[in-house]
Amino acid sequence: MMNNNLFRTMKTFSFIAFTLAASGSYAAVSLGPITAKDTVYQILTDRFYDGDPTNNIPAGSPSQIFDGTGSDMKLYQGGDFKGIVAKIPYLKNMGVTAVWISAPYANRDEAIVDYQADGSQVIWSSYHGYHVSNYYRTNSHFGTMQDFNDMVEALHANGIKVVIDFVSNHTSRWQNPTNGNTPENGRLYEPDRDANNNFSFDAGGDPVDLNNDGSSDNLIADPNGTLNPDWFHRKGDRGSDSSRFGYRYRDLGSLADFTQELPAVAQYLEEAAIFWKGKGIDGYRHDATLHMNPAFAKGFRDAIDSAPGGAVTHFGEFFIGKPDPKYAEYTSFPTRTNINNLDFEFFRTMTNVFANGSEDMNTLANFYQYTANDYRYENQTVTFIDNHDVPRFLRINSDHRSLDVALATSLVSRGIPNIYYGTEQYVNGHDASENGGRVFLQVDKPFSQTTTAYKIIQKLSALRQENDALAYGLTNVLYSTADVLVLSRKFYDKEVVVAINRSPFNAYTVPDLATSLPTGSYADKLASELSGDSATVVSAGASQKIASFQLSPQEVNVWSYNADLGTAPRIGDMVSVAGREGNEVTILGTGLDGTVQVYFDTVQAQVNSNSGTEIKLTVPSMAGGEKIVTVKKAGVTSNNFSFNLLSDDQNQMIFHVQKSTALGQKVYLVGSIPELGSWDPAKAVDAFHNPDPVEWYNWFLPVSVPKATSFEYKYILKDDQGNVVWEGGANRTATSSADAAGVVDLPQTYFQ
């Protein structure tokens, strides 16, 4: 039999519900979810601008982890919340409508020592925010909670939404791999609690030392100690283990990996995230989603969106791309968890086409086509040409004009464009590592508003706001060669046509192209920033064509037709595309003002508010499953949009089964509830794990299920060709935990 030590300590679950005094009052109001009409600007808070030098070396922080000159990129540099506020005019003028900032909460604040073979030491800090130590107070290097609240308020006042990085996969490094894996840290703390078990904060929102022990931090879990060590998997670093089990249950870079299958952990993380939602943020970037248990991730997002304030935006770091064998897992992750992806496949393609030149423009044309099939909602992915996890674009291709062309292409592509801070100033970093690209912008470059890259962002961000074709439109390739791509983005009669020549050396003539644009002349919306010119559309019998034109080297043209779609309702997108009864979600589109009715299949939803471009509504009560959402207005029914209605609050159930499989076969689960595919094997997309190389026939999988629900299920086998083998016997039955974050760990059984 399988060694079930991974979960057997969780057979019976009872735990204390944590109450949060501060998270119950949702005084701060979100500006709205991030959508494809937005342009996101990613800021590493420490590396942007120092607005308050007094917090550079906070009380109790060792001076050796602060640099401030922009020289030692492993140390803190001084950027903070006030620094972001100071640069709001710069951001707003650039056309930025959302910022994604570093995790704002406290991180391990000590020197991280890497021991070298020659006896020397390399010192690191947690400036990046990925080594959480306390979810309920701010990183003191960035400022106080009042500073954070002031920043959110100032950004919102200028029409800029706020996304925070959120790390729910791990704490800090708990073993030092450079010193024989000796115990290091990984500890999690929380503020003092009062007599009612509520956290204690001062008027500004910072924790107070209620028990007068000299600290407002209290240890709650330690992977190297005796206090809740089971909050962490403690299986060691993943190393060369490329299995799904290795990614999800072993450590990423020796960071203490949370046991997200433990109810107390799941609830603690959910409440920590909801605490920050109460600060009025507009979305979450989830760290290391590739390494997370998807069953937890689905319930995590569900808990956040079901908290007061309505559905917000969620996207995460599932760091792979073709030809990685996990590509199918990557494309299905948003469907399985309702957390969208950072589009690493877009990044990979853009790098190969524009940066290193290993692939051509036909590859990019093909990318738009296959991802339209592979991605459920391709307009909700977050696109980028570089970020904090990869080298700067200019480290791969130092040509500024190539970056300009790639940047313009990303801003007119489907998805939500994300600009890495400093790209508009042509930052190329200190070296080709991701850390080398994390420059201190204040000392590395001027905040110039006249660079070509800055103006490209400015003009195309404005166009995303103006023409819904860029936000909601389908992508159609009109023409492609090795160096040239002409594509159309179209939402009903609204359309944007883009013509790109990536070659630094050659001009090309593009032949007449059939188009749905009306006849006339179309000015380049980039105003010739990239040598563009106007286009002429002429009649061609019963249709129209774009007259033949020439593209000079590295020329980009953007031609827009912003048709008036009238008063009829049109759905462009929804946030979120999944939820449960009582959730508030948002429909985006046109013609959504006036007296409207919203239907989930045939059940009418409550409309809470609406305008010409959005409807906020409450998800109605009905059986779970895929629902068709429509808007009706003055007798006209909109286009359809698909919504995944969850059966109830999601928690976890862990299934165990023994089965010997043939080469290529994997074990899956199907059942009577929508969360288990409603008996459809095609909807069983997460295969079971078999981590024991000796007893490889023992399989397990945590699965997201609705709380307090009885259902039927069966195990099946599927192979890479889609062949399905059902187990025999009667349907199995199970009942999920009644607790919102509860977990039921089923006993080992046998494939019938």
Disulfide bonds with the S-S distance in Angstrom:
none
